[in-house]
Amino acid sequence: MGCLLRRLFPFLVGTAVGVYAAQNYKVPNIRHLADRGADAARRYEEAYRKKPAVMDDDGSSTGARGRKKKVVQQVDNIDDDEE
């Protein structure tokens, strides 16, 4: 029984102090602060989001800054000297 009270006592004291503080002091609304933070993060993400690629008339896509993607082609080097 003593072990239960030893673990329960800090919880009860914290609850009592929280109720007293909420009734007698102006405590900020945590949910409102979290919503404002989420909205700020959403606006930041939308402002700095990478622009989608745009397709050209020839079917190639350009990146966010209008540059075409680099195409790497491998060319076989044929030596005629090895006959």
N, C-alpha and C positions, 0 to 999 in steps of 0.2 A: 504494500500500500504506500509506503514511503517513497518508493521508486516512481510510482505513478504521479504523486504530488510534486516530486522534484522535477519531473519533465513537464508537467502541466502548469506549474506556477509561472514560469516566464511567459507562456502563452496568455494566461489570464491577465497578468500585469500589463503586457503589451496591448491587449484588447482594451483594457480599462483606460490606459493612457491615450490610445487612439480615439476612443469615444469622447473623452474629456477634451482633447485637442480639437476634434471636429465640431463640438458644440460651442466652445468658447473662443476659438480663433478662426481667422479666415484661411482655410486650407485650400490650396488650388485643386481644381478638378483634374485628376490625372488622365481620365479618358479624353477630355477636351484637349489637353496638351499632346497626347498621343495622336489624336486625329489631325491636329495642326502639323505635327511632324511628318505624318504619312502624306499629307497633302503637299507639303514642301518638297518631300522626296519625289513625289510623282511629278510635280512641275519641273524639278531639276532634271529628272530622267527624260521627260518629253523635250526639254529645251536642248539637251545635248545628245539626243538620240542620233545614231548614224542614219543618213538618208538612204532609202532603198535604191537599188540599181535600176537604171532606166534602159529599156531596150531601144536600140537604134533601128533605122530602116533596114539595114543589112542583116539584122538578127543578132548583132553583137551587143553585149551589155556594157554600159559605162558605169563607173563607180559614182560615189557621192560627189566627187569634184569634177565630173565630166571627162575624166581620163579613161581611155580604153584599157581593158585588161591586157596584160602582156601574154602573148601566146608563144610558148616554147615549142619549137619543132626540131626534131632530131633528123639530121641529114646524114645519110651513109656516104662515106668518102670512098670512092672507088679509085683504086690505083691501077692504071693501065700498064705499069712497068712490070708487073709480076706474071707475065705470060710464059 
